[in-house]
Structure formats: C-alpha cells, structure tokens
Amino acid sequence: MQSIHAIAAALLMGGALAAQAADRDTSFHPGELLTSNAEYRQAWQDLVKDEERLPDWLINLSGLSTPMQAVEADSDRYLVGQICEAHRCFGQRAYVAFEWEDDEAYALYVQVPDGLPEDRAPSEHASLRWLGDPDEEVQQMLMEQLRSDPNWY
C-alpha cells in the first residue's frame, strides 16, 4: 500500500513540475500563437477589427518577434511578447498581451519617427497607441516591457 502512495505522490510531483516547466516554456511567438490556438486567434481578431490604420504585420502578427513570456499583473496571468516590422524594429513595434484564459488581447503599438537623431530620446518623440482598451494594470505591464529595452530612454 505504501508503494501505491509513493507512486501517486511521484506522479503528482512530476505533474506539478511539468506544469511549472510549461509555464516557463512559452516558446511560441505571437504569430504562432494565432495559428495554434483558436481562442487566442479570436481574441486578436476581436481586437484588430475595431482598429483603424494598422499595418499588415501588426494585424497578422507576422513581423519579427520574441518568444512569448508568462507575466503576472494584478493577479491575472498573461502571455506577453514583442513584435516589430522587419527592418524597422526600433521604429515600428508592438508589445502584445493575451490573457491566459484566452478571451482578451491587448497591445501597445509604438512608433518612433524615422531618422530621429541619436541625441534625441525616443521616449519623448514616439507615439504610443493602446489597442484593445487595456486597464491600468495591463498598461503598466506593457509599459514595463517597453521600458526594459535598453535603447528606450
């Protein structure tokens, strides 16, 4: 009987460790998330359908991107990543966040003017556009992602 309990405990422990590893292994890029998960795809489509003048790379999440990360904000969990227009990553980029529960998506679209002199702070000349009506906590989380860029000052 004791061995059954030991096996059950080992399975539970293994499952918990696998779940923790899965939480950290968010190797999906934003565009891959849309092709692999219908709920995330629907959340993104709901976000972009009401937005005007978005570039194709952002609508389709088809630009260059970083792997998604699991991030907690205000006791909710999100998958967060960065995507940018190829060859213009610094000047045309977005930080995207999907609620862990698959039902909402948000983004911070950042545009820095082309040819900005090096002595000018990008943060003072960029336009920031919120997509998906994020609340204050989500805005703060996405701004932290932007501020973590060493070239953003």
Secondary structure as the mmCIF struct_conf table of DSSP 4:
data_model
#
loop_
_struct_conf.conf_type_id
_struct_conf.id
_struct_conf.beg_label_comp_id
_struct_conf.beg_label_asym_id
_struct_conf.beg_label_seq_id
_struct_conf.end_label_comp_id
_struct_conf.end_label_asym_id
_struct_conf.end_label_seq_id
HELX_RH_AL_P HELX_RH_AL_P1 GLN A 2 ARG A 24
HELX_RH_AL_P HELX_RH_AL_P2 PRO A 30 SER A 36
HELX_RH_AL_P HELX_RH_AL_P3 ALA A 38 LYS A 49
TURN_TY1_P TURN_TY1_P1 ASP A 50 ASP A 50
BEND BEND1 ARG A 53 ARG A 53
HELX_RH_AL_P HELX_RH_AL_P4 ASP A 56 ILE A 59
TURN_TY1_P TURN_TY1_P2 ASN A 60 LEU A 61
BEND BEND2 GLY A 63 GLY A 63
STRN STRN1 LEU A 64 SER A 65
HELX_LH_PP_P HELX_LH_PP_P1 THR A 66 MET A 68
STRN STRN2 GLN A 69 ALA A 73
TURN_TY1_P TURN_TY1_P3 ASP A 74 SER A 75
STRN STRN3 ASP A 76 CYS A 84
TURN_TY1_P TURN_TY1_P4 ALA A 86 HIS A 87
TURN_TY1_P TURN_TY1_P5 CYS A 89 GLY A 91
STRN STRN4 GLN A 92 GLU A 99
TURN_TY1_P TURN_TY1_P6 TRP A 100 GLU A 101
BEND BEND3 ASP A 102 ASP A 103
STRN STRN5 ALA A 105 GLN A 111
TURN_TY1_P TURN_TY1_P7 ASP A 114 GLY A 115
TURN_TY1_P TURN_TY1_P8 GLU A 118 ASP A 119
BEND BEND4 ARG A 120 ARG A 120
HELX_RH_AL_P HELX_RH_AL_P5 PRO A 122 HIS A 125
STRN STRN6 SER A 127 LEU A 131
BEND BEND5 GLY A 132 GLY A 132
HELX_RH_AL_P HELX_RH_AL_P6 GLU A 136 ARG A 147
TURN_TY1_P TURN_TY1_P9 SER A 148 SER A 148
BEND BEND6 ASP A 149 ASP A 149
TURN_TY1_P TURN_TY1_P10 PRO A 150 ASN A 151
#
